[in-house]
Amino acid sequence: MSLSACATTPPGTVQGALTGIGSNAAQGAVSAWGLAWGGAVKGTSVSYSPDGSAAGLKAFQDGQAHFAVSSAPLTQQEAISVRGMCTSDGAVSVAAGVLPVGVAIKIKGVNDVVLDAPTLAAILQGEITRWNDPRITGLNTGTELPDLEITVIAPEGPSDTVRPVNDYLNGEAGVAWDPDSPDSWPSTVIGQVSSPPLDLADKLDDTNGGLSILDGSIIGNRFTAAQLVFDGKPRRLQASSVVDAVTTGEVDSSPRGVVQKLDGASGYALGTVLYVHMCREYSEPALTRLSRSLGQSLLSEDAQKNANAFAFVMSPSKTAVSEARALIGTNGDGQ
């Protein structure tokens, strides 16, 4: 895969198309980023295939994609060893967005439910089976929960919405949680369904007493999103609370990437951080210029606003954005 337009354009021109493969959760964000880039830099465009984080990383490593998007940063070893279209300088990986993830609930006549980590874990593992279980009602004083069976409709892993739930349950005291991999459930999780997210939402819509894990853009006003307990305090899935968790979250920067963490002490900290992986230097200098332009554009204020408006994807913190733009700006310095 090469940049055919480069053969007929003057040296230094930024013009052409880039292909990305990766996370399904990133599809809306990548579309919004691409629109902003195409509007700001004429003659540029992005095509994206949401085949999954693992497939995207493999395609990037094999030279079948110019960039990849996943729910985890590249490890140091992965970044160094990536070849594909990259030179021996390998790749970089930067946080480019945060997609909130929620516990979606469908109970007729109930519009608010609080769950903590031990209770959610017990529900997902089939230990709590009815909505009026004392462990749930104890968290929901003043809310009348029905004697109704809980039907778990869980997205089958690997999934970018599973990863943040695993992180949440792994990080809470009193929860025994041993996932098969960071983005797959423990074998004890019930109700796993191999369906696209929108199909899961349809199943939940038809199930009184149902519970599923969905991204915030799908939940919207369609379902009740459970308040989740972080640092001893219930937090609602709403944009302002997610932004609070992002703003005070730690940012880890290195010559290989920028990692954004979420802070549950400040806000709603259940979310998929979207990481964009690009070559530090492409074998074709024109590709380096083009990808550097895309990388800096997708972290621009306009592109981030687009992603928020169209896909409910929040911007990383100002620190993360600044450091990511600076890092991507050094890509190809050796060419």
KOLVO-123111 format. One record per residue (C-alpha): residue number from 1; x, y, z. Coordinates in nm, 2 decimals. Example, Ala and Ser with C-alpha at 12.3 -4.5 7.8 and 13.67 -1.06 7.14 Angstrom:
BEGIN
+-----+--------+--------+--------+
: num :      X :      Y :      Z :
+-----+--------+--------+--------+
:   1 :   1.23 :  -0.45 :   0.78 :
:   2 :   1.37 :  -0.11 :   0.71 :
+-----+--------+--------+--------+
REM end
This chain:
BEGIN
+-----+--------+--------+--------+
: num :      X :      Y :      Z :
+-----+--------+--------+--------+
:   1 :   0.00 :   0.00 :   0.00 :
:   2 :   0.15 :   0.33 :  -0.11 :
:   3 :   0.05 :   0.69 :  -0.16 :
:   4 :  -0.01 :   0.70 :  -0.53 :
:   5 :  -0.08 :   1.08 :  -0.53 :
:   6 :   0.28 :   1.15 :  -0.43 :
:   7 :   0.42 :   1.07 :  -0.78 :
:   8 :   0.23 :   1.36 :  -0.93 :
:   9 :   0.25 :   1.62 :  -0.66 :
:  10 :   0.54 :   1.86 :  -0.58 :
:  11 :   0.78 :   1.76 :  -0.30 :
:  12 :   0.66 :   1.86 :   0.04 :
:  13 :   0.29 :   1.86 :  -0.06 :
:  14 :   0.05 :   1.71 :   0.19 :
:  15 :  -0.21 :   1.54 :  -0.02 :
:  16 :  -0.36 :   1.19 :  -0.04 :
:  17 :  -0.55 :   0.92 :   0.15 :
:  18 :  -0.47 :   0.72 :   0.45 :
:  19 :  -0.62 :   0.38 :   0.55 :
:  20 :  -0.67 :   0.28 :   0.92 :
:  21 :  -0.79 :  -0.04 :   1.07 :
:  22 :  -0.88 :  -0.10 :   1.44 :
:  23 :  -1.13 :  -0.06 :   1.72 :
:  24 :  -1.50 :  -0.07 :   1.65 :
:  25 :  -1.55 :   0.17 :   1.93 :
:  26 :  -1.34 :   0.43 :   1.74 :
:  27 :  -1.54 :   0.42 :   1.42 :
:  28 :  -1.74 :   0.74 :   1.49 :
:  29 :  -1.44 :   0.93 :   1.62 :
:  30 :  -1.22 :   0.84 :   1.32 :
:  31 :  -1.49 :   0.96 :   1.09 :
:  32 :  -1.52 :   1.29 :   1.27 :
:  33 :  -1.14 :   1.33 :   1.28 :
:  34 :  -1.12 :   1.26 :   0.91 :
:  35 :  -1.39 :   1.51 :   0.82 :
:  36 :  -1.20 :   1.78 :   1.02 :
:  37 :  -0.87 :   1.69 :   0.85 :
:  38 :  -1.02 :   1.69 :   0.50 :
:  39 :  -1.18 :   2.03 :   0.57 :
:  40 :  -0.85 :   2.18 :   0.70 :
:  41 :  -0.61 :   2.02 :   0.46 :
:  42 :  -0.76 :   2.00 :   0.11 :
:  43 :  -0.70 :   1.69 :  -0.09 :
:  44 :  -0.67 :   1.46 :   0.21 :
:  45 :  -0.90 :   1.18 :   0.33 :
:  46 :  -0.93 :   0.88 :   0.56 :
:  47 :  -1.08 :   0.54 :   0.52 :
:  48 :  -1.13 :   0.32 :   0.83 :
:  49 :  -1.23 :  -0.04 :   0.88 :
:  50 :  -1.36 :  -0.12 :   1.23 :
:  51 :  -1.22 :  -0.48 :   1.24 :
:  52 :  -1.12 :  -0.47 :   1.60 :
:  53 :  -0.81 :  -0.36 :   1.80 :
:  54 :  -0.62 :  -0.69 :   1.75 :
:  55 :  -0.69 :  -0.70 :   1.38 :
:  56 :  -0.59 :  -0.33 :   1.34 :
:  57 :  -0.26 :  -0.38 :   1.52 :
:  58 :  -0.18 :  -0.69 :   1.31 :
:  59 :  -0.27 :  -0.50 :   0.99 :
:  60 :  -0.04 :  -0.21 :   1.09 :
:  61 :   0.24 :  -0.45 :   1.18 :
:  62 :   0.20 :  -0.63 :   0.84 :
:  63 :   0.19 :  -0.31 :   0.63 :
:  64 :  -0.18 :  -0.34 :   0.54 :
:  65 :  -0.27 :  -0.02 :   0.71 :
:  66 :  -0.11 :   0.33 :   0.75 :
:  67 :  -0.23 :   0.36 :   1.11 :
:  68 :  -0.43 :   0.16 :   1.37 :
:  69 :  -0.66 :   0.25 :   1.65 :
:  70 :  -0.70 :   0.04 :   1.96 :
:  71 :  -0.81 :   0.05 :   2.33 :
:  72 :  -0.45 :   0.01 :   2.46 :
:  73 :  -0.12 :   0.18 :   2.40 :
:  74 :   0.16 :  -0.01 :   2.23 :
:  75 :   0.40 :  -0.16 :   2.47 :
:  76 :   0.76 :  -0.04 :   2.44 :
:  77 :   0.86 :  -0.36 :   2.27 :
:  78 :   0.56 :  -0.34 :   2.02 :
:  79 :   0.65 :   0.02 :   1.94 :
:  80 :   1.01 :  -0.06 :   1.87 :
:  81 :   0.95 :  -0.38 :   1.67 :
:  82 :   0.67 :  -0.25 :   1.44 :
:  83 :   0.78 :  -0.26 :   1.08 :
:  84 :   0.51 :  -0.28 :   0.81 :
:  85 :   0.54 :   0.06 :   0.64 :
:  86 :   0.77 :   0.19 :   0.92 :
:  87 :   1.14 :   0.23 :   0.91 :
:  88 :   1.36 :   0.08 :   1.18 :
:  89 :   1.25 :   0.37 :   1.41 :
:  90 :   0.93 :   0.18 :   1.48 :
:  91 :   0.60 :   0.34 :   1.59 :
:  92 :   0.44 :   0.58 :   1.84 :
:  93 :   0.11 :   0.55 :   2.02 :
:  94 :  -0.09 :   0.84 :   2.15 :
:  95 :  -0.42 :   0.88 :   2.34 :
:  96 :  -0.67 :   1.06 :   2.11 :
:  97 :  -1.01 :   1.02 :   2.27 :
:  98 :  -1.21 :   0.87 :   2.55 :
:  99 :  -1.54 :   0.69 :   2.48 :
: 100 :  -1.75 :   0.65 :   2.80 :
: 101 :  -1.87 :   0.30 :   2.87 :
: 102 :  -2.18 :   0.23 :   3.08 :
: 103 :  -2.38 :  -0.05 :   3.25 :
: 104 :  -2.71 :  -0.02 :   3.06 :
: 105 :  -3.03 :  -0.13 :   3.23 :
: 106 :  -3.38 :  -0.19 :   3.12 :
: 107 :  -3.64 :  -0.21 :   3.40 :
: 108 :  -3.98 :  -0.08 :   3.34 :
: 109 :  -4.07 :   0.21 :   3.58 :
: 110 :  -3.71 :   0.24 :   3.72 :
: 111 :  -3.49 :   0.53 :   3.60 :
: 112 :  -3.20 :   0.52 :   3.84 :
: 113 :  -2.99 :   0.24 :   3.98 :
: 114 :  -2.66 :   0.25 :   4.18 :
: 115 :  -2.42 :  -0.04 :   4.15 :
: 116 :  -2.08 :  -0.08 :   4.31 :
: 117 :  -1.80 :  -0.30 :   4.19 :
: 118 :  -1.87 :  -0.61 :   4.41 :
: 119 :  -2.23 :  -0.60 :   4.32 :
: 120 :  -2.17 :  -0.56 :   3.95 :
: 121 :  -1.92 :  -0.85 :   3.96 :
: 122 :  -2.17 :  -1.07 :   4.14 :
: 123 :  -2.44 :  -0.99 :   3.88 :
: 124 :  -2.21 :  -1.06 :   3.58 :
: 125 :  -2.11 :  -1.39 :   3.74 :
: 126 :  -2.46 :  -1.50 :   3.81 :
: 127 :  -2.44 :  -1.48 :   4.19 :
: 128 :  -2.70 :  -1.21 :   4.21 :
: 129 :  -3.00 :  -1.31 :   4.00 :
: 130 :  -3.29 :  -1.07 :   4.09 :
: 131 :  -3.32 :  -0.69 :   4.10 :
: 132 :  -3.45 :  -0.69 :   4.46 :
: 133 :  -3.15 :  -0.88 :   4.60 :
: 134 :  -3.05 :  -0.71 :   4.93 :
: 135 :  -2.71 :  -0.63 :   4.80 :
: 136 :  -2.87 :  -0.41 :   4.53 :
: 137 :  -3.15 :  -0.26 :   4.74 :
: 138 :  -2.89 :  -0.17 :   5.00 :
: 139 :  -2.73 :   0.06 :   4.75 :
: 140 :  -3.06 :   0.21 :   4.64 :
: 141 :  -3.24 :   0.34 :   4.94 :
: 142 :  -3.56 :   0.50 :   4.84 :
: 143 :  -3.58 :   0.33 :   4.50 :
: 144 :  -3.83 :   0.04 :   4.48 :
: 145 :  -3.67 :  -0.24 :   4.27 :
: 146 :  -3.89 :  -0.52 :   4.15 :
: 147 :  -3.88 :  -0.89 :   4.22 :
: 148 :  -3.76 :  -0.94 :   3.86 :
: 149 :  -3.50 :  -1.17 :   3.71 :
: 150 :  -3.17 :  -1.01 :   3.60 :
: 151 :  -3.09 :  -1.11 :   3.24 :
: 152 :  -2.72 :  -1.04 :   3.16 :
: 153 :  -2.66 :  -0.96 :   2.79 :
: 154 :  -2.28 :  -0.92 :   2.78 :
: 155 :  -2.07 :  -0.85 :   2.47 :
: 156 :  -1.85 :  -1.14 :   2.40 :
: 157 :  -1.49 :  -1.06 :   2.42 :
: 158 :  -1.24 :  -0.96 :   2.30 :
: 159 :  -1.41 :  -0.62 :   2.31 :
: 160 :  -1.31 :  -0.26 :   2.37 :
: 161 :  -1.60 :  -0.21 :   2.60 :
: 162 :  -1.50 :  -0.51 :   2.81 :
: 163 :  -1.15 :  -0.38 :   2.89 :
: 164 :  -1.26 :  -0.08 :   3.10 :
: 165 :  -1.50 :  -0.29 :   3.30 :
: 166 :  -1.22 :  -0.54 :   3.37 :
: 167 :  -1.00 :  -0.25 :   3.48 :
: 168 :  -1.28 :  -0.12 :   3.71 :
: 169 :  -1.35 :  -0.45 :   3.87 :
: 170 :  -0.98 :  -0.55 :   3.90 :
: 171 :  -0.91 :  -0.22 :   4.08 :
: 172 :  -1.17 :  -0.25 :   4.35 :
: 173 :  -1.11 :  -0.41 :   4.69 :
: 174 :  -1.32 :  -0.71 :   4.77 :
: 175 :  -1.36 :  -0.82 :   4.41 :
: 176 :  -1.21 :  -1.15 :   4.28 :
: 177 :  -1.18 :  -1.09 :   3.91 :
: 178 :  -0.95 :  -1.28 :   3.69 :
: 179 :  -1.01 :  -1.20 :   3.32 :
: 180 :  -0.88 :  -1.43 :   3.05 :
: 181 :  -0.71 :  -1.12 :   2.89 :
: 182 :  -0.75 :  -0.74 :   2.94 :
: 183 :  -1.03 :  -0.72 :   2.68 :
: 184 :  -1.20 :  -1.05 :   2.75 :
: 185 :  -1.42 :  -1.16 :   3.04 :
: 186 :  -1.34 :  -1.42 :   3.30 :
: 187 :  -1.48 :  -1.76 :   3.20 :
: 188 :  -1.74 :  -1.72 :   3.49 :
: 189 :  -1.92 :  -1.43 :   3.32 :
: 190 :  -2.27 :  -1.53 :   3.21 :
: 191 :  -2.49 :  -1.42 :   2.92 :
: 192 :  -2.21 :  -1.36 :   2.67 :
: 193 :  -2.35 :  -1.28 :   2.32 :
: 194 :  -2.16 :  -1.26 :   2.00 :
: 195 :  -2.34 :  -0.97 :   1.84 :
: 196 :  -2.25 :  -0.62 :   1.72 :
: 197 :  -2.32 :  -0.34 :   1.98 :
: 198 :  -2.63 :  -0.22 :   1.81 :
: 199 :  -2.78 :  -0.57 :   1.81 :
: 200 :  -2.70 :  -0.60 :   2.18 :
: 201 :  -2.89 :  -0.28 :   2.24 :
: 202 :  -3.19 :  -0.42 :   2.05 :
: 203 :  -3.18 :  -0.73 :   2.26 :
: 204 :  -3.17 :  -0.52 :   2.58 :
: 205 :  -3.46 :  -0.31 :   2.45 :
: 206 :  -3.67 :  -0.63 :   2.43 :
: 207 :  -3.57 :  -0.76 :   2.78 :
: 208 :  -3.74 :  -0.62 :   3.09 :
: 209 :  -3.48 :  -0.68 :   3.37 :
: 210 :  -3.19 :  -0.68 :   3.12 :
: 211 :  -2.84 :  -0.55 :   3.18 :
: 212 :  -2.57 :  -0.50 :   2.93 :
: 213 :  -2.23 :  -0.32 :   2.87 :
: 214 :  -2.26 :  -0.06 :   2.60 :
: 215 :  -2.07 :   0.26 :   2.50 :
: 216 :  -2.22 :   0.59 :   2.60 :
: 217 :  -2.31 :   0.69 :   2.25 :
: 218 :  -2.55 :   0.39 :   2.22 :
: 219 :  -2.69 :   0.42 :   2.57 :
: 220 :  -2.79 :   0.79 :   2.53 :
: 221 :  -3.14 :   0.85 :   2.64 :
: 222 :  -3.25 :   0.50 :   2.53 :
: 223 :  -3.15 :   0.31 :   2.85 :
: 224 :  -3.08 :   0.38 :   3.22 :
: 225 :  -2.71 :   0.39 :   3.28 :
: 226 :  -2.63 :   0.27 :   3.63 :
: 227 :  -2.45 :   0.50 :   3.86 :
: 228 :  -2.12 :   0.33 :   3.94 :
: 229 :  -1.93 :   0.38 :   4.27 :
: 230 :  -1.58 :   0.52 :   4.23 :
: 231 :  -1.37 :   0.60 :   4.54 :
: 232 :  -1.68 :   0.54 :   4.76 :
: 233 :  -1.91 :   0.79 :   4.56 :
: 234 :  -2.17 :   0.71 :   4.30 :
: 235 :  -2.10 :   0.87 :   3.97 :
: 236 :  -2.34 :   0.93 :   3.68 :
: 237 :  -2.25 :   0.85 :   3.32 :
: 238 :  -2.26 :   1.21 :   3.19 :
: 239 :  -2.02 :   1.42 :   2.99 :
: 240 :  -1.92 :   1.66 :   3.27 :
: 241 :  -1.83 :   1.37 :   3.51 :
: 242 :  -1.63 :   1.19 :   3.24 :
: 243 :  -1.44 :   1.51 :   3.17 :
: 244 :  -1.36 :   1.55 :   3.54 :
: 245 :  -1.21 :   1.20 :   3.54 :
: 246 :  -1.01 :   1.28 :   3.23 :
: 247 :  -0.89 :   1.62 :   3.35 :
: 248 :  -0.73 :   1.50 :   3.67 :
: 249 :  -0.62 :   1.16 :   3.53 :
: 250 :  -0.25 :   1.09 :   3.51 :
: 251 :  -0.07 :   1.13 :   3.18 :
: 252 :   0.24 :   0.92 :   3.11 :
: 253 :   0.46 :   1.04 :   2.83 :
: 254 :   0.76 :   0.88 :   2.67 :
: 255 :   0.94 :   0.90 :   2.33 :
: 256 :   0.71 :   0.62 :   2.23 :
: 257 :   0.38 :   0.75 :   2.33 :
: 258 :   0.13 :   0.94 :   2.55 :
: 259 :  -0.10 :   0.74 :   2.78 :
: 260 :  -0.41 :   0.89 :   2.94 :
: 261 :  -0.56 :   0.75 :   3.26 :
: 262 :  -0.90 :   0.82 :   3.42 :
: 263 :  -0.94 :   0.93 :   3.78 :
: 264 :  -1.23 :   0.78 :   3.97 :
: 265 :  -1.17 :   1.01 :   4.27 :
: 266 :  -1.28 :   1.30 :   4.05 :
: 267 :  -1.55 :   1.17 :   3.81 :
: 268 :  -1.70 :   0.88 :   3.61 :
: 269 :  -1.39 :   0.68 :   3.52 :
: 270 :  -1.53 :   0.40 :   3.31 :
: 271 :  -1.43 :   0.46 :   2.95 :
: 272 :  -1.24 :   0.32 :   2.65 :
: 273 :  -0.93 :   0.53 :   2.58 :
: 274 :  -0.87 :   0.53 :   2.21 :
: 275 :  -0.50 :   0.51 :   2.10 :
: 276 :  -0.38 :   0.60 :   1.75 :
: 277 :  -0.06 :   0.41 :   1.64 :
: 278 :   0.15 :   0.56 :   1.36 :
: 279 :   0.50 :   0.51 :   1.23 :
: 280 :   0.77 :   0.72 :   1.38 :
: 281 :   0.90 :   0.74 :   1.02 :
: 282 :   0.75 :   0.58 :   0.71 :
: 283 :   0.96 :   0.43 :   0.44 :
: 284 :   0.81 :   0.69 :   0.20 :
: 285 :   0.87 :   1.05 :   0.32 :
: 286 :   0.54 :   1.16 :   0.17 :
: 287 :   0.35 :   0.92 :   0.40 :
: 288 :   0.54 :   1.06 :   0.70 :
: 289 :   0.42 :   1.41 :   0.61 :
: 290 :   0.07 :   1.29 :   0.55 :
: 291 :   0.04 :   1.09 :   0.87 :
: 292 :   0.20 :   1.37 :   1.07 :
: 293 :  -0.06 :   1.61 :   0.93 :
: 294 :  -0.35 :   1.37 :   1.02 :
: 295 :  -0.21 :   1.31 :   1.37 :
: 296 :  -0.18 :   1.67 :   1.46 :
: 297 :  -0.52 :   1.75 :   1.30 :
: 298 :  -0.71 :   1.48 :   1.49 :
: 299 :  -0.58 :   1.63 :   1.81 :
: 300 :  -0.69 :   1.98 :   1.71 :
: 301 :  -0.97 :   2.16 :   1.89 :
: 302 :  -1.21 :   2.13 :   1.59 :
: 303 :  -1.15 :   1.76 :   1.53 :
: 304 :  -1.20 :   1.69 :   1.90 :
: 305 :  -1.52 :   1.89 :   1.91 :
: 306 :  -1.64 :   1.70 :   1.61 :
: 307 :  -1.57 :   1.36 :   1.78 :
: 308 :  -1.76 :   1.48 :   2.09 :
: 309 :  -2.06 :   1.60 :   1.89 :
: 310 :  -2.09 :   1.31 :   1.65 :
: 311 :  -1.97 :   1.02 :   1.85 :
: 312 :  -1.98 :   1.12 :   2.22 :
: 313 :  -1.60 :   1.08 :   2.24 :
: 314 :  -1.44 :   1.31 :   2.50 :
: 315 :  -1.10 :   1.48 :   2.44 :
: 316 :  -0.80 :   1.36 :   2.64 :
: 317 :  -0.67 :   1.61 :   2.89 :
: 318 :  -0.50 :   1.93 :   2.77 :
: 319 :  -0.17 :   1.79 :   2.89 :
: 320 :  -0.22 :   1.47 :   2.69 :
: 321 :  -0.32 :   1.65 :   2.38 :
: 322 :  -0.03 :   1.90 :   2.40 :
: 323 :   0.23 :   1.62 :   2.45 :
: 324 :   0.08 :   1.40 :   2.18 :
: 325 :   0.08 :   1.68 :   1.93 :
: 326 :   0.44 :   1.76 :   2.02 :
: 327 :   0.54 :   1.40 :   1.99 :
: 328 :   0.37 :   1.35 :   1.65 :
: 329 :   0.53 :   1.67 :   1.53 :
: 330 :   0.87 :   1.51 :   1.56 :
: 331 :   0.78 :   1.21 :   1.34 :
: 332 :   1.01 :   1.19 :   1.04 :
: 333 :   1.26 :   1.44 :   1.18 :
: 334 :   1.53 :   1.21 :   1.03 :
: 335 :   1.40 :   1.23 :   0.68 :
+-----+--------+--------+--------+
REM end
